[in-house]
Amino acid sequence: MELLVGARRITPSAIRRIAGGVTATLRGDALISLLDATFHGKGSVEVIGGDLDRRPMDVAAIEMSGGDTTVTLICSGPARTLM
């Protein structure tokens, strides 16, 4: 699985499925893109792949440890349809 943040495709260092969403480990520009989308309205966040494909996500938690940041993303609606 990957994340689609705005128009940018991001591959997390690690991603794990949890009930209702995923946890993703992000670093550097990937983390900054997600934070900008979440807190400054600069794009949406979606999961690409797996059973959550194209589902919009909301940030539920952010945990920092060393050089890694683990972000918990929870589904916020149905999968978007492709046009």
Biopython code that builds the backbone (N, CA, C, O; Angstrom):
import numpy as np
from Bio.PDB.StructureBuilder import StructureBuilder

atoms = [
    (1, "MET", "N", (0.837, -1.183, 0.000)),
    (1, "MET", "CA", (0.000, 0.000, 0.000)),
    (1, "MET", "C", (0.881, 1.246, 0.000)),
    (1, "MET", "O", (1.993, 1.255, 0.529)),
    (2, "GLU", "N", (0.351, 2.276, -0.602)),
    (2, "GLU", "CA", (1.010, 3.577, -0.641)),
    (2, "GLU", "C", (-0.010, 4.636, -0.227)),
    (2, "GLU", "O", (-1.185, 4.338, -0.016)),
    (3, "LEU", "N", (0.457, 5.858, -0.117)),
    (3, "LEU", "CA", (-0.421, 6.984, 0.190)),
    (3, "LEU", "C", (-0.428, 7.943, -0.982)),
    (3, "LEU", "O", (0.599, 8.149, -1.629)),
    (4, "LEU", "N", (-1.567, 8.524, -1.254)),
    (4, "LEU", "CA", (-1.697, 9.578, -2.242)),
    (4, "LEU", "C", (-2.021, 10.841, -1.459)),
    (4, "LEU", "O", (-3.107, 10.968, -0.894)),
    (5, "VAL", "N", (-1.081, 11.770, -1.426)),
    (5, "VAL", "CA", (-1.232, 13.023, -0.689)),
    (5, "VAL", "C", (-1.299, 14.132, -1.724)),
    (5, "VAL", "O", (-0.296, 14.468, -2.353)),
    (6, "GLY", "N", (-2.498, 14.703, -1.897)),
    (6, "GLY", "CA", (-2.699, 15.652, -2.982)),
    (6, "GLY", "C", (-2.473, 14.917, -4.296)),
    (6, "GLY", "O", (-3.167, 13.944, -4.592)),
    (7, "ALA", "N", (-1.514, 15.371, -5.078)),
    (7, "ALA", "CA", (-1.170, 14.709, -6.336)),
    (7, "ALA", "C", (0.125, 13.910, -6.211)),
    (7, "ALA", "O", (0.638, 13.404, -7.208)),
    (8, "ARG", "N", (0.650, 13.795, -5.007)),
    (8, "ARG", "CA", (1.940, 13.127, -4.793)),
    (8, "ARG", "C", (1.751, 11.716, -4.237)),
    (8, "ARG", "O", (1.023, 11.512, -3.265)),
    (9, "ARG", "N", (2.405, 10.764, -4.857)),
    (9, "ARG", "CA", (2.376, 9.370, -4.410)),
    (9, "ARG", "C", (3.530, 9.143, -3.443)),
    (9, "ARG", "O", (4.682, 9.428, -3.771)),
    (10, "ILE", "N", (3.226, 8.628, -2.243)),
    (10, "ILE", "CA", (4.232, 8.444, -1.195)),
    (10, "ILE", "C", (4.281, 6.980, -0.793)),
    (10, "ILE", "O", (3.248, 6.353, -0.558)),
    (11, "THR", "N", (5.498, 6.440, -0.716)),
    (11, "THR", "CA", (5.702, 5.090, -0.213)),
    (11, "THR", "C", (6.261, 5.210, 1.199)),
    (11, "THR", "O", (7.408, 5.622, 1.371)),
    (12, "PRO", "N", (5.473, 4.859, 2.210)),
    (12, "PRO", "CA", (5.952, 4.942, 3.594)),
    (12, "PRO", "C", (7.100, 3.965, 3.846)),
    (12, "PRO", "O", (7.227, 2.959, 3.148)),
    (13, "SER", "N", (7.933, 4.262, 4.838)),
    (13, "SER", "CA", (8.995, 3.331, 5.244)),
    (13, "SER", "C", (8.372, 2.016, 5.694)),
    (13, "SER", "O", (8.931, 0.945, 5.457)),
    (14, "ALA", "N", (7.206, 2.100, 6.349)),
    (14, "ALA", "CA", (6.441, 0.926, 6.767)),
    (14, "ALA", "C", (4.979, 1.330, 6.784)),
    (14, "ALA", "O", (4.648, 2.479, 7.078)),
    (15, "ILE", "N", (4.106, 0.381, 6.469)),
    (15, "ILE", "CA", (2.669, 0.639, 6.542)),
    (15, "ILE", "C", (2.003, -0.642, 7.027)),
    (15, "ILE", "O", (2.331, -1.743, 6.585)),
    (16, "ARG", "N", (1.063, -0.470, 7.945)),
    (16, "ARG", "CA", (0.410, -1.631, 8.553)),
    (16, "ARG", "C", (-1.078, -1.357, 8.660)),
    (16, "ARG", "O", (-1.498, -0.277, 9.076)),
    (17, "ARG", "N", (-1.868, -2.350, 8.280)),
    (17, "ARG", "CA", (-3.324, -2.254, 8.349)),
    (17, "ARG", "C", (-3.767, -2.406, 9.805)),
    (17, "ARG", "O", (-3.291, -3.289, 10.519)),
    (18, "ILE", "N", (-4.677, -1.541, 10.232)),
    (18, "ILE", "CA", (-5.298, -1.632, 11.559)),
    (18, "ILE", "C", (-6.814, -1.565, 11.353)),
    (18, "ILE", "O", (-7.275, -1.270, 10.250)),
    (19, "ALA", "N", (-7.570, -1.829, 12.380)),
    (19, "ALA", "CA", (-9.026, -1.721, 12.288)),
    (19, "ALA", "C", (-9.419, -0.297, 11.906)),
    (19, "ALA", "O", (-9.126, 0.645, 12.642)),
    (20, "GLY", "N", (-10.071, -0.137, 10.779)),
    (20, "GLY", "CA", (-10.552, 1.172, 10.353)),
    (20, "GLY", "C", (-9.550, 2.039, 9.633)),
    (20, "GLY", "O", (-9.878, 3.167, 9.267)),
    (21, "GLY", "N", (-8.329, 1.556, 9.413)),
    (21, "GLY", "CA", (-7.337, 2.376, 8.723)),
    (21, "GLY", "C", (-5.971, 1.737, 8.652)),
    (21, "GLY", "O", (-5.850, 0.519, 8.528)),
    (22, "VAL", "N", (-4.923, 2.577, 8.733)),
    (22, "VAL", "CA", (-3.535, 2.121, 8.648)),
    (22, "VAL", "C", (-2.654, 2.949, 9.577)),
    (22, "VAL", "O", (-3.019, 4.053, 9.981)),
    (23, "THR", "N", (-1.495, 2.402, 9.907)),
    (23, "THR", "CA", (-0.429, 3.203, 10.500)),
    (23, "THR", "C", (0.701, 3.227, 9.488)),
    (23, "THR", "O", (1.023, 2.201, 8.888)),
    (24, "ALA", "N", (1.295, 4.373, 9.296)),
    (24, "ALA", "CA", (2.368, 4.534, 8.319)),
    (24, "ALA", "C", (3.551, 5.245, 8.970)),
    (24, "ALA", "O", (3.375, 6.224, 9.695)),
    (25, "THR", "N", (4.754, 4.745, 8.708)),
    (25, "THR", "CA", (5.974, 5.377, 9.190)),
    (25, "THR", "C", (6.515, 6.257, 8.073)),
    (25, "THR", "O", (6.799, 5.779, 6.975)),
    (26, "LEU", "N", (6.656, 7.549, 8.361)),
    (26, "LEU", "CA", (7.077, 8.527, 7.359)),
    (26, "LEU", "C", (8.306, 9.279, 7.836)),
    (26, "LEU", "O", (8.551, 9.418, 9.034)),
    (27, "ARG", "N", (9.073, 9.762, 6.863)),
    (27, "ARG", "CA", (10.270, 10.574, 7.136)),
    (27, "ARG", "C", (10.356, 11.715, 6.127)),
    (27, "ARG", "O", (9.805, 11.625, 5.030)),
    (28, "GLY", "N", (11.038, 12.768, 6.497)),
    (28, "GLY", "CA", (11.405, 13.857, 5.583)),
    (28, "GLY", "C", (10.246, 14.459, 4.816)),
    (28, "GLY", "O", (9.212, 14.807, 5.387)),
    (29, "ASP", "N", (10.442, 14.577, 3.482)),
    (29, "ASP", "CA", (9.455, 15.219, 2.613)),
    (29, "ASP", "C", (8.106, 14.517, 2.627)),
    (29, "ASP", "O", (7.070, 15.165, 2.484)),
    (30, "ALA", "N", (8.108, 13.191, 2.799)),
    (30, "ALA", "CA", (6.848, 12.455, 2.845)),
    (30, "ALA", "C", (6.014, 12.924, 4.036)),
    (30, "ALA", "O", (4.806, 13.127, 3.909)),
    (31, "LEU", "N", (6.648, 13.093, 5.174)),
    (31, "LEU", "CA", (5.950, 13.567, 6.372)),
    (31, "LEU", "C", (5.480, 15.000, 6.191)),
    (31, "LEU", "O", (4.350, 15.329, 6.553)),
    (32, "ILE", "N", (6.323, 15.851, 5.639)),
    (32, "ILE", "CA", (5.964, 17.254, 5.435)),
    (32, "ILE", "C", (4.766, 17.368, 4.496)),
    (32, "ILE", "O", (3.874, 18.180, 4.739)),
    (33, "SER", "N", (4.730, 16.572, 3.432)),
    (33, "SER", "CA", (3.594, 16.590, 2.507)),
    (33, "SER", "C", (2.301, 16.202, 3.206)),
    (33, "SER", "O", (1.261, 16.824, 2.987)),
    (34, "LEU", "N", (2.364, 15.181, 4.040)),
    (34, "LEU", "CA", (1.173, 14.733, 4.764)),
    (34, "LEU", "C", (0.710, 15.801, 5.758)),
    (34, "LEU", "O", (-0.487, 16.068, 5.863)),
    (35, "LEU", "N", (1.633, 16.403, 6.477)),
    (35, "LEU", "CA", (1.277, 17.457, 7.436)),
    (35, "LEU", "C", (0.685, 18.674, 6.735)),
    (35, "LEU", "O", (-0.285, 19.256, 7.222)),
    (36, "ASP", "N", (1.255, 19.065, 5.599)),
    (36, "ASP", "CA", (0.708, 20.191, 4.836)),
    (36, "ASP", "C", (-0.715, 19.896, 4.371)),
    (36, "ASP", "O", (-1.588, 20.761, 4.453)),
    (37, "ALA", "N", (-0.950, 18.686, 3.887)),
    (37, "ALA", "CA", (-2.291, 18.313, 3.430)),
    (37, "ALA", "C", (-3.275, 18.303, 4.583)),
    (37, "ALA", "O", (-4.426, 18.711, 4.423)),
    (38, "THR", "N", (-2.838, 17.848, 5.727)),
    (38, "THR", "CA", (-3.718, 17.705, 6.882)),
    (38, "THR", "C", (-4.024, 19.038, 7.558)),
    (38, "THR", "O", (-5.183, 19.343, 7.838)),
    (39, "PHE", "N", (-3.001, 19.821, 7.816)),
    (39, "PHE", "CA", (-3.183, 21.027, 8.625)),
    (39, "PHE", "C", (-3.321, 22.319, 7.831)),
    (39, "PHE", "O", (-3.772, 23.328, 8.374)),
    (40, "HIS", "N", (-2.939, 22.305, 6.546)),
    (40, "HIS", "CA", (-3.022, 23.526, 5.746)),
    (40, "HIS", "C", (-3.968, 23.375, 4.565)),
    (40, "HIS", "O", (-4.069, 24.278, 3.734)),
    (41, "GLY", "N", (-4.667, 22.237, 4.478)),
    (41, "GLY", "CA", (-5.636, 22.034, 3.407)),
    (41, "GLY", "C", (-5.033, 21.966, 2.023)),
    (41, "GLY", "O", (-5.690, 22.321, 1.044)),
    (42, "LYS", "N", (-3.787, 21.514, 1.922)),
    (42, "LYS", "CA", (-3.102, 21.465, 0.631)),
    (42, "LYS", "C", (-3.205, 20.079, 0.005)),
    (42, "LYS", "O", (-2.198, 19.513, -0.422)),
    (43, "GLY", "N", (-4.413, 19.531, -0.051)),
    (43, "GLY", "CA", (-4.635, 18.244, -0.697)),
    (43, "GLY", "C", (-5.269, 17.233, 0.233)),
    (43, "GLY", "O", (-5.294, 17.402, 1.452)),
    (44, "SER", "N", (-5.774, 16.191, -0.369)),
    (44, "SER", "CA", (-6.404, 15.116, 0.389)),
    (44, "SER", "C", (-5.393, 13.994, 0.624)),
    (44, "SER", "O", (-4.320, 13.974, 0.021)),
    (45, "VAL", "N", (-5.748, 13.067, 1.504)),
    (45, "VAL", "CA", (-4.913, 11.908, 1.794)),
    (45, "VAL", "C", (-5.753, 10.669, 1.515)),
    (45, "VAL", "O", (-6.859, 10.530, 2.038)),
    (46, "GLU", "N", (-5.224, 9.768, 0.688)),
    (46, "GLU", "CA", (-5.896, 8.520, 0.358)),
    (46, "GLU", "C", (-4.898, 7.380, 0.418)),
    (46, "GLU", "O", (-3.691, 7.589, 0.304)),
    (47, "VAL", "N", (-5.418, 6.164, 0.597)),
    (47, "VAL", "CA", (-4.600, 4.957, 0.521)),
    (47, "VAL", "C", (-4.717, 4.417, -0.891)),
    (47, "VAL", "O", (-5.792, 4.454, -1.490)),
    (48, "ILE", "N", (-3.617, 3.917, -1.419)),
    (48, "ILE", "CA", (-3.620, 3.261, -2.729)),
    (48, "ILE", "C", (-3.237, 1.809, -2.502)),
    (48, "ILE", "O", (-2.184, 1.520, -1.934)),
    (49, "GLY", "N", (-4.088, 0.899, -2.945)),
    (49, "GLY", "CA", (-3.794, -0.522, -2.847)),
    (49, "GLY", "C", (-4.495, -1.188, -1.676)),
    (49, "GLY", "O", (-4.976, -0.523, -0.758)),
    (50, "GLY", "N", (-4.543, -2.500, -1.724)),
    (50, "GLY", "CA", (-5.171, -3.269, -0.657)),
    (50, "GLY", "C", (-6.676, -3.075, -0.626)),
    (50, "GLY", "O", (-7.260, -2.546, -1.572)),
    (51, "ASP", "N", (-7.299, -3.501, 0.456)),
    (51, "ASP", "CA", (-8.749, -3.399, 0.572)),
    (51, "ASP", "C", (-9.226, -1.980, 0.873)),
    (51, "ASP", "O", (-10.430, -1.722, 0.876)),
    (52, "LEU", "N", (-8.308, -1.070, 1.124)),
    (52, "LEU", "CA", (-8.660, 0.336, 1.372)),
    (52, "LEU", "C", (-8.394, 1.227, 0.161)),
    (52, "LEU", "O", (-8.366, 2.451, 0.293)),
    (53, "ASP", "N", (-8.199, 0.638, -1.007)),
    (53, "ASP", "CA", (-7.834, 1.383, -2.209)),
    (53, "ASP", "C", (-8.771, 2.560, -2.459)),
    (53, "ASP", "O", (-9.991, 2.402, -2.500)),
    (54, "ARG", "N", (-8.180, 3.742, -2.626)),
    (54, "ARG", "CA", (-8.852, 5.004, -2.935)),
    (54, "ARG", "C", (-9.752, 5.520, -1.823)),
    (54, "ARG", "O", (-10.612, 6.367, -2.064)),
    (55, "ARG", "N", (-9.562, 5.013, -0.596)),
    (55, "ARG", "CA", (-10.369, 5.500, 0.532)),
    (55, "ARG", "C", (-9.746, 6.774, 1.087)),
    (55, "ARG", "O", (-8.540, 6.812, 1.332)),
    (56, "PRO", "N", (-10.553, 7.822, 1.289)),
    (56, "PRO", "CA", (-10.029, 9.038, 1.916)),
    (56, "PRO", "C", (-9.710, 8.753, 3.387)),
    (56, "PRO", "O", (-10.409, 7.981, 4.043)),
    (57, "MET", "N", (-8.651, 9.382, 3.892)),
    (57, "MET", "CA", (-8.183, 9.133, 5.246)),
    (57, "MET", "C", (-8.063, 10.445, 6.022)),
    (57, "MET", "O", (-7.796, 11.502, 5.450)),
    (58, "ASP", "N", (-8.267, 10.351, 7.331)),
    (58, "ASP", "CA", (-8.040, 11.464, 8.257)),
    (58, "ASP", "C", (-6.937, 11.063, 9.221)),
    (58, "ASP", "O", (-6.844, 9.901, 9.616)),
    (59, "VAL", "N", (-6.103, 12.020, 9.600)),
    (59, "VAL", "CA", (-5.046, 11.756, 10.575)),
    (59, "VAL", "C", (-5.684, 11.695, 11.958)),
    (59, "VAL", "O", (-6.354, 12.632, 12.392)),
    (60, "ALA", "N", (-5.461, 10.566, 12.647)),
    (60, "ALA", "CA", (-6.016, 10.381, 13.994)),
    (60, "ALA", "C", (-4.953, 10.540, 15.070)),
    (60, "ALA", "O", (-5.269, 10.925, 16.196)),
    (61, "ALA", "N", (-3.685, 10.246, 14.740)),
    (61, "ALA", "CA", (-2.607, 10.349, 15.733)),
    (61, "ALA", "C", (-1.271, 10.497, 15.025)),
    (61, "ALA", "O", (-1.079, 10.010, 13.911)),
    (62, "ILE", "N", (-0.356, 11.176, 15.696)),
    (62, "ILE", "CA", (1.016, 11.333, 15.214)),
    (62, "ILE", "C", (1.939, 11.039, 16.387)),
    (62, "ILE", "O", (1.823, 11.654, 17.447)),
    (63, "GLU", "N", (2.866, 10.089, 16.190)),
    (63, "GLU", "CA", (3.825, 9.726, 17.235)),
    (63, "GLU", "C", (5.239, 9.854, 16.676)),
    (63, "GLU", "O", (5.567, 9.240, 15.660)),
    (64, "MET", "N", (6.068, 10.644, 17.333)),
    (64, "MET", "CA", (7.447, 10.848, 16.897)),
    (64, "MET", "C", (8.392, 10.059, 17.784)),
    (64, "MET", "O", (8.251, 10.038, 19.006)),
    (65, "SER", "N", (9.369, 9.403, 17.140)),
    (65, "SER", "CA", (10.373, 8.635, 17.865)),
    (65, "SER", "C", (11.652, 8.624, 17.043)),
    (65, "SER", "O", (11.713, 7.994, 15.987)),
    (66, "GLY", "N", (12.676, 9.324, 17.529)),
    (66, "GLY", "CA", (13.930, 9.399, 16.773)),
    (66, "GLY", "C", (13.705, 10.080, 15.437)),
    (66, "GLY", "O", (13.123, 11.163, 15.377)),
    (67, "GLY", "N", (14.169, 9.446, 14.359)),
    (67, "GLY", "CA", (14.028, 10.001, 13.015)),
    (67, "GLY", "C", (12.767, 9.564, 12.305)),
    (67, "GLY", "O", (12.544, 9.947, 11.157)),
    (68, "ASP", "N", (11.929, 8.764, 12.968)),
    (68, "ASP", "CA", (10.702, 8.253, 12.365)),
    (68, "ASP", "C", (9.484, 8.896, 12.990)),
    (68, "ASP", "O", (9.492, 9.260, 14.166)),
    (69, "THR", "N", (8.440, 9.033, 12.195)),
    (69, "THR", "CA", (7.155, 9.497, 12.684)),
    (69, "THR", "C", (6.101, 8.499, 12.227)),
    (69, "THR", "O", (5.982, 8.209, 11.036)),
    (70, "THR", "N", (5.342, 7.980, 13.176)),
    (70, "THR", "CA", (4.266, 7.045, 12.853)),
    (70, "THR", "C", (2.957, 7.811, 12.882)),
    (70, "THR", "O", (2.613, 8.453, 13.874)),
    (71, "VAL", "N", (2.233, 7.731, 11.773)),
    (71, "VAL", "CA", (0.969, 8.438, 11.628)),
    (71, "VAL", "C", (-0.148, 7.403, 11.538)),
    (71, "VAL", "O", (-0.072, 6.463, 10.748)),
    (72, "THR", "N", (-1.180, 7.583, 12.350)),
    (72, "THR", "CA", (-2.353, 6.724, 12.280)),
    (72, "THR", "C", (-3.391, 7.422, 11.422)),
    (72, "THR", "O", (-3.791, 8.552, 11.703)),
    (73, "LEU", "N", (-3.823, 6.733, 10.366)),
    (73, "LEU", "CA", (-4.815, 7.270, 9.440)),
    (73, "LEU", "C", (-6.075, 6.419, 9.516)),
    (73, "LEU", "O", (-6.004, 5.192, 9.439)),
    (74, "ILE", "N", (-7.227, 7.063, 9.666)),
    (74, "ILE", "CA", (-8.502, 6.380, 9.789)),
    (74, "ILE", "C", (-9.366, 6.736, 8.570)),
    (74, "ILE", "O", (-9.398, 7.887, 8.136)),
    (75, "CYS", "N", (-10.062, 5.734, 8.030)),
    (75, "CYS", "CA", (-10.934, 5.953, 6.869)),
    (75, "CYS", "C", (-12.004, 6.991, 7.195)),
    (75, "CYS", "O", (-12.603, 6.967, 8.270)),
    (76, "SER", "N", (-12.234, 7.900, 6.254)),
    (76, "SER", "CA", (-13.220, 8.952, 6.485)),
    (76, "SER", "C", (-14.342, 8.929, 5.452)),
    (76, "SER", "O", (-15.080, 9.905, 5.320)),
    (77, "GLY", "N", (-14.476, 7.830, 4.722)),
    (77, "GLY", "CA", (-15.556, 7.748, 3.748)),
    (77, "GLY", "C", (-15.336, 6.600, 2.787)),
    (77, "GLY", "O", (-14.341, 5.883, 2.885)),
    (78, "PRO", "N", (-16.261, 6.423, 1.857)),
    (78, "PRO", "CA", (-16.152, 5.329, 0.886)),
    (78, "PRO", "C", (-15.075, 5.613, -0.155)),
    (78, "PRO", "O", (-14.628, 6.749, -0.317)),
    (79, "ALA", "N", (-14.672, 4.564, -0.852)),
    (79, "ALA", "CA", (-13.678, 4.694, -1.914)),
    (79, "ALA", "C", (-14.194, 5.642, -2.994)),
    (79, "ALA", "O", (-15.376, 5.635, -3.339)),
    (80, "ARG", "N", (-13.298, 6.441, -3.507)),
    (80, "ARG", "CA", (-13.678, 7.373, -4.579)),
    (80, "ARG", "C", (-13.787, 6.602, -5.882)),
    (80, "ARG", "O", (-13.016, 5.674, -6.130)),
    (81, "THR", "N", (-14.736, 6.985, -6.707)),
    (81, "THR", "CA", (-14.911, 6.322, -7.998)),
    (81, "THR", "C", (-13.973, 6.920, -9.026)),
    (81, "THR", "O", (-13.690, 8.118, -9.002)),
    (82, "LEU", "N", (-13.498, 6.087, -9.922)),
    (82, "LEU", "CA", (-12.628, 6.559, -10.991)),
    (82, "LEU", "C", (-13.490, 7.041, -12.147)),
    (82, "LEU", "O", (-14.498, 6.418, -12.482)),
    (83, "MET", "N", (-13.093, 8.142, -12.751)),
    (83, "MET", "CA", (-13.868, 8.680, -13.865)),
    (83, "MET", "C", (-13.305, 8.203, -15.159)),
    (83, "MET", "O", (-13.822, 8.549, -16.221)),
]
sb = StructureBuilder()
sb.init_structure("model")
sb.init_model(0)
sb.init_chain("A")
sb.init_seg("    ")
for serial, (resi, resn, name, xyz) in enumerate(atoms, 1):
    if name == "N":
        sb.init_residue(resn, " ", resi, " ")
    sb.init_atom(name, np.array(xyz, "f"), 0.0, 1.0, " ", f" {name:<3s}", serial, name[0])
structure = sb.get_structure()
